[in-house]
Amino acid sequence: MQIGARIARAQLSGLGRSRRQIVVGPLVGLLHDDDAWYLSTMVAAEPGTPFDPDEVRESVTILRKAFAAEGRWLSAELIEEANPGLAEELETHGMTIVSRPPLLVVSDDDLVQPDLPAGVTVQLVGSDADQADANAVSADAYSAEGVGFAYQPVLGDGGAVLVRVDGVPAATAAWTAVADGVTEVAGVGTIHNHRRQGLAGIATAYATQFAFEQAGATLAWLTPGDDGADRVYRRVGYTPQATAVHLGDPGGHLNDLR
C-alpha cells in the first residue's frame, strides 16, 4: 500500500477509537467529547480511493452543521498522496488551506537515538502526576493553557515521555494510538529556558522508541511546525515521505494549523 494511504487509514482508525464518527460520502467527521478545538477534526473516509467531487459539497455542509451543533470548529487533516485533489475541492466549498507541511516518517530500523547530556534523564509517563508534569511543559512550550494529553495506561492507545534536566521537567513528546503498526508522534515541546539544548530531539527519539518497543508500532510519522523543527526530526531519522494538508473554516483557529 502507498505509504500516504497507509498512514491516513491508520490515522482514521486511531482517532476513531476516542471520537464519534460521522461518515458522509468521502469525508468523516471525528467529534471528541472534550470541546478543545484541536481534538475534533475531519479526515478522508476512504484514503487511497478516488473520491466523487460531486459528493463533497453535501458532505462538508452536513459536517459543518454537525460540528456547529456541538460548538465545534471544523478543521481537516489530509494527506495529499492518499486523496489527491480533495483539499482543493474543499477549498472551493469555503475551507481555507493553511499549510502543506512535509509528512516525515521513520521506521523502527532507521531511528537514531541521540546521546543524553549530563544531568538529562528520560522517563516514560506512567501516572497522572507524570502526565500533569508533561502537560505543564507543553503549556509553557506553546504558551497556552489546556494543552497536552490525558494519561494513557495502555501504551497501544498512546503515551508520552518526559525529559528532565537535573530533575526538573524540561521537554516532552507523545505518540498517538497505534493502528496497523502506525503512530503519530505529536506534542513535542521544550520549556522556554531549556530550548536549543537538543531536548526536543531527545524527546522525539525516545517517544518514538517507546512506541516501537512497548506499543507495537513499526512506523511513526509527524509534521514539523517550522524549518527548525524539521531539522530536529530529520536528525533522529525522520525523512519526508508524503505531504500533509491542514485546512479550516474561516473565523476559527487558522493560525494554529500552521
Backbone bond lengths (Angstrom), bond angles and torsions (degrees), N, CA, C in turn:
res aa  C-N    CA-C-N  psi(-1)  N-CA   C-N-CA  omega(-1)  CA-C   N-CA-C  phi
1 M - - - 1.453 - - 1.533 109.87 -
2 Q 1.318 116.23 138.42 1.454 121.01 176.81 1.521 109.12 -57.54
3 I 1.350 116.44 137.01 1.461 120.18 -168.20 1.527 112.72 -63.31
4 G 1.334 117.61 -35.45 1.457 119.37 178.63 1.512 111.94 -62.07
5 A 1.333 116.99 -43.12 1.466 121.06 178.83 1.522 110.69 -66.96
6 R 1.337 116.21 -39.56 1.473 119.04 178.92 1.521 110.90 -60.71
7 I 1.326 116.69 -45.15 1.458 120.26 -179.27 1.524 110.56 -66.52
8 A 1.334 117.71 -41.70 1.466 120.56 -179.57 1.523 111.21 -64.01
9 R 1.326 117.30 -39.07 1.465 119.64 178.23 1.513 111.33 -67.79
10 A 1.314 116.28 -40.19 1.462 119.81 177.67 1.522 110.85 -65.36
11 Q 1.334 116.94 -39.85 1.463 120.69 177.75 1.531 110.23 -59.83
12 L 1.317 117.59 -46.12 1.460 121.64 178.97 1.522 110.80 -60.68
13 S 1.324 116.83 -45.47 1.461 120.87 -179.87 1.519 111.88 -63.94
14 G 1.340 116.16 -44.35 1.460 119.88 -179.00 1.514 112.69 -66.58
15 L 1.331 117.64 -47.14 1.453 120.80 179.27 1.522 111.85 -64.43
16 G 1.329 115.76 -33.48 1.457 120.11 -177.97 1.513 114.30 -65.70
17 R 1.323 117.72 -15.95 1.472 119.85 179.45 1.524 112.40 -68.88
18 S 1.307 116.86 -29.54 1.462 119.95 -175.05 1.525 112.93 -119.98
19 R 1.333 116.93 13.79 1.456 120.71 -178.65 1.516 110.75 -137.41
20 R 1.317 115.40 150.19 1.460 120.31 174.09 1.524 109.19 -77.88
21 Q 1.316 116.78 133.85 1.455 120.87 -176.35 1.532 110.66 -102.07
22 I 1.321 114.43 133.50 1.469 121.07 173.34 1.517 106.63 -120.42
23 V 1.318 116.66 101.60 1.461 121.76 -177.08 1.523 108.96 -92.58
24 V 1.339 115.64 120.91 1.464 121.17 179.82 1.520 107.82 -134.74
25 G 1.327 117.81 100.80 1.454 121.23 179.57 1.520 110.99 60.01
26 P 1.341 117.19 -126.64 1.462 120.34 -175.40 1.525 114.19 -82.53
27 L 1.340 117.98 3.26 1.457 121.74 -175.50 1.526 110.95 -124.64
28 V 1.307 115.76 154.43 1.467 120.77 173.72 1.517 108.99 -136.90
29 G 1.326 115.72 125.99 1.447 121.07 174.03 1.510 109.68 -87.32
30 L 1.324 116.28 140.14 1.461 122.21 -178.84 1.526 107.89 -121.52
31 L 1.322 116.43 103.79 1.457 121.81 -174.24 1.522 110.57 -102.32
32 H 1.332 115.25 122.03 1.461 121.63 177.71 1.526 108.77 -93.52
33 D 1.328 116.54 147.02 1.461 119.61 179.85 1.523 112.16 -67.30
34 D 1.333 117.66 -29.96 1.460 121.60 173.73 1.525 108.02 -73.99
35 D 1.331 117.42 135.69 1.467 119.17 -174.26 1.522 113.98 -87.29
36 A 1.360 118.93 7.31 1.464 119.81 173.89 1.530 109.02 -55.27
37 W 1.322 116.50 131.21 1.465 120.24 -168.91 1.515 113.34 -57.94
38 Y 1.345 117.86 -36.21 1.451 121.48 -172.10 1.529 113.52 -80.12
39 L 1.315 118.30 -6.43 1.466 120.34 -178.03 1.533 112.92 -86.48
40 S 1.323 116.99 -20.28 1.464 121.05 176.83 1.522 109.28 -107.40
41 T 1.320 116.34 138.06 1.462 119.15 -175.67 1.520 110.31 -155.24
42 M 1.306 115.91 -178.29 1.466 122.67 177.47 1.521 108.16 -130.82
43 V 1.330 116.51 137.63 1.459 121.62 178.42 1.523 108.88 -134.89
44 A 1.314 115.65 176.32 1.463 120.19 176.31 1.527 109.55 -73.90
45 A 1.319 115.93 139.84 1.464 120.41 -178.13 1.521 112.54 -77.50
46 E 1.335 116.50 -29.11 1.463 120.06 -176.90 1.530 110.33 -136.09
47 P 1.328 116.99 76.06 1.476 119.43 178.72 1.529 111.16 -59.52
48 G 1.328 114.74 137.34 1.463 119.95 -179.70 1.511 113.78 88.65
49 T 1.347 117.00 -2.25 1.464 121.70 -179.07 1.523 109.29 -116.85
50 P 1.342 118.88 132.15 1.464 120.17 178.03 1.524 111.52 -57.83
51 F 1.335 116.91 141.49 1.459 121.03 -179.79 1.519 110.05 -104.42
52 D 1.329 116.04 159.05 1.458 122.40 176.90 1.531 108.27 -93.38
53 P 1.343 118.80 112.25 1.470 120.19 -178.42 1.517 113.30 -57.24
54 D 1.338 116.79 -29.72 1.462 119.51 -178.22 1.523 112.62 -67.52
55 E 1.326 118.00 -17.93 1.461 121.18 -179.11 1.527 112.86 -89.48
56 V 1.323 117.15 -12.47 1.463 119.40 -171.05 1.523 111.78 -69.64
57 R 1.330 118.12 -42.53 1.469 120.16 -177.05 1.530 110.84 -57.41
58 E 1.317 117.37 -51.40 1.461 120.13 -178.79 1.524 110.91 -63.35
59 S 1.338 116.29 -40.18 1.463 120.07 -178.27 1.519 111.58 -61.64
60 V 1.329 116.86 -48.55 1.462 119.23 -177.23 1.528 111.09 -70.02
61 T 1.321 117.61 -31.56 1.469 120.56 176.74 1.527 110.97 -64.02
62 I 1.326 116.43 -44.44 1.465 120.49 179.45 1.519 110.95 -65.22
63 L 1.329 117.10 -42.20 1.458 119.62 -178.56 1.526 111.70 -69.65
64 R 1.326 117.99 -34.21 1.466 119.73 175.04 1.531 110.04 -59.42
65 K 1.317 116.42 -43.79 1.462 119.86 -179.27 1.526 110.84 -66.12
66 A 1.333 116.51 -40.42 1.460 120.08 -179.85 1.522 111.26 -64.92
67 F 1.333 116.73 -42.28 1.462 119.98 178.50 1.532 110.69 -67.45
68 A 1.316 117.00 -44.27 1.462 120.58 -178.85 1.527 111.23 -62.50
69 A 1.325 117.31 -35.14 1.466 121.09 -179.53 1.523 111.67 -62.64
70 E 1.335 117.12 -23.45 1.458 121.17 179.07 1.529 112.24 -111.09
71 G 1.327 115.34 16.08 1.459 119.77 176.59 1.513 114.12 69.89
72 R 1.330 117.28 26.85 1.460 121.72 -178.41 1.524 110.50 -103.58
73 W 1.331 115.20 146.20 1.460 122.03 174.05 1.527 108.37 -91.82
74 L 1.333 116.66 138.06 1.463 120.91 -175.43 1.526 111.24 -89.01
75 S 1.319 115.52 119.86 1.457 122.25 171.62 1.518 107.53 -129.52
76 A 1.322 116.24 169.76 1.461 120.08 -178.12 1.512 110.48 -141.83
77 E 1.320 116.02 144.82 1.455 123.59 174.92 1.523 107.88 -123.49
78 L 1.321 116.65 114.27 1.453 121.54 -178.59 1.517 110.36 -123.61
79 I 1.321 115.22 161.67 1.457 121.61 170.71 1.520 106.90 -116.95
80 E 1.328 115.69 117.42 1.461 121.60 -170.78 1.518 112.27 -52.90
81 E 1.321 116.74 -46.50 1.465 120.69 -174.32 1.524 112.57 -70.23
82 A 1.326 117.22 -20.47 1.463 120.23 -179.28 1.520 111.83 -80.63
83 N 1.328 116.81 -32.91 1.470 121.92 -179.92 1.522 109.69 -142.67
84 P 1.340 117.64 71.95 1.457 120.79 -177.09 1.529 112.11 -55.36
85 G 1.324 115.48 132.22 1.458 120.72 175.64 1.518 114.94 88.54
86 L 1.323 118.97 -11.92 1.463 119.97 -177.91 1.524 111.31 -66.72
87 A 1.326 117.58 -39.37 1.464 120.02 179.46 1.531 110.60 -61.56
88 E 1.324 117.09 -43.68 1.465 120.89 179.52 1.531 111.14 -65.07
89 E 1.325 116.44 -35.76 1.460 119.73 177.68 1.526 110.50 -66.14
90 L 1.319 117.38 -41.26 1.461 120.46 176.54 1.530 110.66 -63.85
91 E 1.323 116.92 -34.54 1.460 121.03 178.41 1.523 110.79 -62.96
92 T 1.322 117.22 -37.26 1.469 119.68 178.91 1.525 111.61 -67.19
93 H 1.333 116.34 -18.29 1.465 120.45 179.99 1.530 111.40 -106.70
94 G 1.329 116.49 26.91 1.450 121.46 166.78 1.507 117.30 101.15
95 M 1.333 119.03 -7.39 1.451 119.55 177.79 1.531 110.06 -81.97
96 T 1.316 116.07 157.13 1.461 122.06 -178.25 1.520 109.98 -110.22
97 I 1.327 116.82 125.14 1.457 120.48 172.51 1.521 107.51 -77.84
98 V 1.325 116.46 116.61 1.460 121.17 -174.86 1.523 111.61 -94.13
99 S 1.309 116.83 -42.78 1.460 118.96 -176.05 1.522 110.90 -154.30
100 R 1.328 114.31 155.90 1.461 122.31 175.21 1.537 108.18 -131.08
101 P 1.324 117.20 71.05 1.464 118.38 -178.97 1.522 111.43 -74.65
102 P 1.327 117.50 153.95 1.462 118.95 173.87 1.520 109.83 -65.53
103 L 1.309 116.17 144.47 1.455 121.49 175.53 1.523 106.58 -97.66
104 L 1.330 116.19 113.05 1.452 122.29 -175.67 1.523 110.23 -97.21
105 V 1.325 115.54 140.96 1.462 121.60 -172.62 1.528 109.58 -132.84
106 V 1.341 116.21 146.44 1.458 120.75 171.63 1.527 108.38 -141.50
107 S 1.321 116.28 142.95 1.465 121.54 174.53 1.513 109.03 -98.96
108 D 1.325 116.19 170.01 1.458 119.19 -178.49 1.522 112.01 -65.95
109 D 1.315 118.07 -22.68 1.467 120.33 179.38 1.522 113.33 -81.62
110 D 1.335 117.57 -19.51 1.470 121.02 -171.81 1.521 114.72 -106.28
111 L 1.322 117.30 -2.39 1.459 120.05 -178.82 1.526 110.94 -66.58
112 V 1.328 116.47 134.14 1.464 123.03 178.18 1.529 108.26 -106.06
113 Q 1.319 116.66 120.37 1.464 120.51 -177.44 1.529 109.99 -95.24
114 P 1.321 119.23 115.32 1.469 120.93 -179.16 1.528 111.36 -73.10
115 D 1.325 115.28 154.24 1.459 120.58 175.22 1.527 109.75 -70.35
116 L 1.339 115.62 150.47 1.461 120.61 177.43 1.526 109.77 -92.62
117 P 1.326 117.99 123.83 1.471 120.12 175.71 1.535 110.34 -65.57
118 A 1.300 116.60 163.96 1.457 122.01 177.33 1.525 110.12 -57.30
119 G 1.326 116.12 134.17 1.460 121.28 178.02 1.509 114.93 86.89
120 V 1.351 117.46 -6.54 1.461 121.13 -178.11 1.523 109.78 -99.48
121 T 1.335 116.13 130.15 1.463 122.22 176.38 1.514 109.24 -128.85
122 V 1.321 115.19 155.95 1.465 121.13 178.36 1.513 108.56 -129.05
123 Q 1.319 116.83 132.25 1.460 120.56 177.72 1.521 110.08 -129.78
124 L 1.314 114.64 149.85 1.450 121.20 169.77 1.524 108.24 -74.39
125 V 1.313 117.60 131.18 1.463 120.76 175.74 1.521 108.27 -64.55
126 G 1.334 116.33 119.56 1.454 119.76 -173.00 1.513 115.03 -126.31
127 S 1.321 117.75 12.07 1.463 120.33 -179.94 1.527 109.14 -160.68
128 D 1.331 115.50 168.52 1.458 119.77 175.75 1.529 110.88 -62.27
129 A 1.344 116.26 -34.41 1.473 119.23 179.50 1.528 110.73 -66.88
130 D 1.334 116.80 -43.35 1.463 119.90 175.87 1.525 110.53 -59.21
131 Q 1.344 115.98 -43.38 1.454 119.82 -178.42 1.523 110.84 -64.24
132 A 1.327 116.63 -37.10 1.462 119.76 177.71 1.530 110.51 -62.57
133 D 1.338 116.47 -39.30 1.476 119.58 176.13 1.526 110.73 -63.70
134 A 1.339 116.73 -44.08 1.464 120.41 179.33 1.525 110.93 -63.01
135 N 1.331 116.82 -40.72 1.464 119.74 -179.70 1.532 111.37 -68.68
136 A 1.333 116.98 -31.98 1.464 119.62 175.95 1.528 110.49 -65.91
137 V 1.336 116.30 -37.89 1.462 119.94 174.80 1.527 109.83 -61.77
138 S 1.327 117.01 -44.98 1.467 120.86 179.91 1.519 111.28 -60.95
139 A 1.328 116.66 -42.42 1.464 120.46 -179.72 1.528 111.01 -60.67
140 D 1.345 116.42 -40.26 1.460 120.22 177.41 1.525 110.51 -70.12
141 A 1.321 116.29 -44.02 1.459 120.48 -176.17 1.526 111.86 -62.84
142 Y 1.326 116.37 -39.01 1.462 120.18 -176.00 1.529 112.57 -100.98
143 S 1.327 116.24 2.00 1.474 121.17 -178.90 1.520 111.08 50.83
144 A 1.337 115.02 46.36 1.460 120.36 -177.66 1.522 109.39 -150.01
145 E 1.305 115.75 134.83 1.457 120.09 176.44 1.533 109.78 -81.86
146 G 1.316 115.29 154.66 1.464 119.56 174.20 1.507 115.09 81.31
147 V 1.339 118.56 6.40 1.449 119.73 177.41 1.522 109.08 -90.96
148 G 1.318 115.90 161.83 1.452 120.41 -179.99 1.505 111.53 124.88
149 F 1.311 116.76 -164.87 1.449 122.54 -174.61 1.519 109.78 -131.83
150 A 1.329 115.71 160.86 1.460 120.76 171.46 1.524 108.50 -85.95
151 Y 1.315 116.42 146.11 1.462 120.50 179.12 1.529 110.16 -63.29
152 Q 1.343 115.51 131.68 1.459 122.25 179.83 1.527 109.02 -116.72
153 P 1.327 118.44 107.07 1.466 119.03 179.15 1.522 113.79 -70.46
154 V 1.348 117.10 -24.54 1.466 121.29 177.32 1.529 107.39 -94.50
155 L 1.326 116.69 110.04 1.467 120.22 -170.07 1.519 112.76 -66.32
156 G 1.330 118.02 -25.09 1.455 119.71 175.86 1.514 112.99 -66.93
157 D 1.344 116.72 -16.45 1.463 121.55 177.45 1.522 111.91 -94.00
158 G 1.322 116.75 2.67 1.456 121.51 179.52 1.515 111.05 122.65
159 G 1.317 116.28 160.09 1.458 120.87 -179.27 1.509 110.23 -168.74
160 A 1.316 116.09 -176.06 1.464 120.01 -176.98 1.518 110.11 -154.50
161 V 1.328 115.09 161.95 1.457 122.08 172.87 1.521 108.86 -121.67
162 L 1.327 114.28 155.55 1.457 121.22 178.11 1.522 107.85 -127.39
163 V 1.321 115.79 124.02 1.465 122.21 177.92 1.520 108.31 -98.72
164 R 1.321 115.54 129.59 1.463 120.57 178.35 1.539 109.90 -115.46
165 V 1.308 115.26 146.63 1.462 121.95 173.46 1.524 107.17 -118.16
166 D 1.323 115.64 114.17 1.467 120.78 -175.65 1.527 111.12 52.66
167 G 1.328 114.47 39.69 1.455 120.92 176.58 1.505 115.76 85.77
168 V 1.315 118.88 -6.30 1.469 122.85 -176.67 1.529 109.81 -98.84
169 P 1.343 119.08 128.07 1.467 120.78 177.92 1.525 110.85 -57.30
170 A 1.351 116.17 128.04 1.465 119.21 -173.96 1.523 114.07 -132.31
171 A 1.338 118.53 -26.67 1.468 120.48 -178.07 1.522 109.14 -152.90
172 T 1.316 115.92 159.34 1.452 120.70 -179.98 1.517 109.87 -152.67
173 A 1.322 115.89 161.32 1.468 123.16 172.20 1.516 106.36 -158.63
174 A 1.318 116.24 153.79 1.463 121.19 -176.72 1.516 110.36 -133.43
175 W 1.317 115.96 163.71 1.454 120.92 169.00 1.521 108.96 -125.68
176 T 1.320 116.30 154.03 1.457 122.00 -176.61 1.528 110.32 -94.94
177 A 1.328 115.46 176.78 1.455 121.66 179.89 1.527 110.37 -53.70
178 V 1.324 115.95 135.21 1.457 121.90 -177.84 1.526 109.43 -86.68
179 A 1.335 116.36 130.09 1.462 122.27 176.86 1.520 108.30 -138.64
180 D 1.319 116.95 132.22 1.463 121.53 -177.55 1.530 110.80 53.31
181 G 1.326 116.89 34.24 1.458 120.93 179.38 1.509 114.62 75.00
182 V 1.336 117.85 9.35 1.473 122.33 -174.19 1.519 110.11 -114.50
183 T 1.334 117.02 138.92 1.458 122.24 174.14 1.516 109.78 -140.11
184 E 1.318 115.71 153.43 1.468 121.33 172.35 1.514 108.95 -100.08
185 V 1.319 117.42 132.38 1.463 122.08 171.90 1.530 106.97 -92.24
186 A 1.323 115.35 126.66 1.467 119.96 -171.80 1.524 109.95 -143.91
187 G 1.331 114.90 173.43 1.456 120.01 174.94 1.514 114.19 64.57
188 V 1.330 117.21 29.86 1.469 120.09 178.27 1.527 108.39 -72.84
189 G 1.327 116.48 123.53 1.460 118.83 -178.58 1.514 112.08 -154.32
190 T 1.322 115.75 148.89 1.454 123.32 177.86 1.524 108.74 -130.05
191 I 1.327 117.73 136.41 1.456 119.22 178.69 1.527 109.48 -63.52
192 H 1.320 115.20 153.28 1.463 120.01 -169.15 1.521 113.98 -58.00
193 N 1.328 117.80 -40.05 1.472 118.20 -174.62 1.522 113.66 -83.38
194 H 1.347 116.92 8.05 1.462 119.89 174.74 1.531 112.05 -125.45
195 R 1.311 116.47 19.01 1.460 118.91 179.28 1.527 110.69 -76.22
196 R 1.328 113.85 161.81 1.471 122.93 179.37 1.535 112.05 62.24
197 Q 1.332 115.22 33.21 1.456 120.40 175.72 1.531 111.65 -120.93
198 G 1.337 116.84 10.61 1.460 121.26 178.99 1.516 114.39 81.96
199 L 1.333 117.28 8.80 1.466 119.75 -174.78 1.531 112.75 -73.07
200 A 1.329 117.71 -32.23 1.464 119.62 178.60 1.520 110.74 -63.96
201 G 1.334 116.38 -41.08 1.456 119.69 177.30 1.521 111.67 -64.67
202 I 1.329 116.88 -40.04 1.461 121.05 177.88 1.527 110.19 -62.68
203 A 1.336 116.79 -47.57 1.468 120.27 179.94 1.524 111.08 -61.30
204 T 1.321 116.71 -43.37 1.468 120.75 179.70 1.521 111.13 -61.91
205 A 1.337 116.12 -48.22 1.464 120.19 -177.05 1.522 111.51 -63.95
206 Y 1.330 117.67 -42.60 1.463 119.86 -178.32 1.521 111.96 -72.02
207 A 1.332 118.01 -37.46 1.468 119.33 175.34 1.522 110.13 -61.55
208 T 1.324 115.72 -41.91 1.464 119.89 178.37 1.522 110.73 -64.84
209 Q 1.312 117.16 -42.66 1.462 120.67 -179.62 1.531 111.50 -62.71
210 F 1.324 117.16 -45.16 1.462 119.74 177.97 1.530 111.15 -62.71
211 A 1.334 116.70 -38.35 1.463 119.50 177.77 1.522 110.86 -62.02
212 F 1.334 116.32 -38.44 1.463 120.49 178.23 1.529 111.42 -71.51
213 E 1.319 116.94 -48.09 1.461 120.84 -170.08 1.527 113.82 -82.47
214 Q 1.336 117.48 -28.57 1.465 118.66 -173.35 1.522 114.68 -123.27
215 A 1.333 117.59 -10.56 1.466 119.44 -177.39 1.522 113.39 -115.50
216 G 1.339 117.06 -2.26 1.458 119.87 174.80 1.512 116.07 87.67
217 A 1.332 117.97 9.76 1.468 120.23 178.69 1.526 110.65 -80.37
218 T 1.311 115.49 149.76 1.463 121.91 172.54 1.524 111.18 -123.78
219 L 1.334 116.89 -9.04 1.464 122.41 -179.77 1.520 108.20 -143.75
220 A 1.336 116.49 130.56 1.460 121.44 177.61 1.517 109.59 -122.98
221 W 1.323 116.45 148.83 1.462 120.65 179.65 1.521 109.58 -139.99
222 L 1.313 115.08 161.06 1.456 121.94 175.73 1.515 109.25 -161.32
223 T 1.321 116.04 168.71 1.465 121.45 174.86 1.520 108.26 -126.20
224 P 1.337 118.23 126.22 1.470 120.96 -179.32 1.518 111.68 -75.32
225 G 1.342 114.68 144.16 1.454 118.97 178.68 1.515 113.60 -79.85
226 D 1.342 116.75 -22.02 1.457 120.43 179.67 1.524 108.59 -160.78
227 D 1.328 116.41 179.03 1.466 120.28 -176.53 1.524 111.91 -64.00
228 G 1.335 117.13 -34.68 1.454 119.59 179.21 1.511 111.80 -64.15
229 A 1.335 116.68 -44.11 1.467 120.80 177.08 1.520 110.55 -64.53
230 D 1.323 116.17 -38.15 1.466 120.67 178.53 1.530 110.35 -57.20
231 R 1.326 117.23 -44.66 1.469 120.80 -179.93 1.527 111.32 -65.13
232 V 1.336 116.23 -39.02 1.468 120.33 178.70 1.520 110.46 -60.03
233 Y 1.316 116.82 -47.10 1.460 120.85 -176.08 1.529 111.97 -69.24
234 R 1.313 116.12 -36.65 1.468 118.23 179.83 1.526 111.57 -68.37
235 R 1.319 116.79 -28.96 1.468 118.94 179.14 1.530 112.47 -67.49
236 V 1.322 118.11 -22.91 1.459 119.34 178.60 1.532 112.13 -100.89
237 G 1.342 116.20 13.13 1.455 119.94 170.49 1.509 117.39 111.92
238 Y 1.338 117.95 -6.55 1.469 120.10 179.45 1.533 109.86 -73.65
239 T 1.327 116.10 139.67 1.465 121.93 178.30 1.526 110.06 -133.82
240 P 1.335 118.57 151.80 1.469 120.56 -178.56 1.527 111.45 -71.74
241 Q 1.322 115.55 130.40 1.459 121.11 -179.99 1.522 112.73 -128.70
242 A 1.341 117.81 -13.50 1.459 121.45 -178.71 1.523 108.03 -162.74
243 T 1.332 116.32 -172.37 1.459 121.87 -178.55 1.520 109.46 -130.32
244 A 1.317 116.45 124.98 1.461 120.87 174.56 1.526 109.36 -86.16
245 V 1.326 116.25 153.00 1.465 121.12 175.58 1.522 107.52 -131.20
246 H 1.329 116.53 122.28 1.461 122.18 179.89 1.527 108.63 -109.18
247 L 1.322 115.81 127.33 1.463 121.73 -178.44 1.519 109.55 -130.84
248 G 1.332 115.04 158.87 1.451 119.94 174.18 1.516 110.24 -156.07
249 D 1.327 115.37 159.56 1.452 119.51 172.93 1.525 109.81 -74.02
250 P 1.326 118.21 146.83 1.466 120.67 177.58 1.533 111.09 -57.60
251 G 1.320 114.84 151.04 1.461 119.14 175.08 1.502 115.18 88.40
252 G 1.334 117.69 3.72 1.454 119.89 -179.23 1.504 112.29 -114.35
253 H 1.326 115.44 -136.99 1.461 121.36 -174.72 1.541 111.88 -94.73
254 L 1.310 116.84 47.52 1.452 120.29 -175.15 1.520 112.46 -58.12
255 N 1.320 117.23 -43.22 1.470 119.56 -178.07 1.523 112.42 -63.89
256 D 1.319 116.93 -25.52 1.462 120.63 -179.66 1.526 112.14 -76.76
257 L 1.323 117.11 -11.55 1.476 120.51 -179.52 1.516 112.18 -88.85
258 R 1.309 118.13 -3.51 1.463 121.22 -176.55 1.524 110.42 -74.51
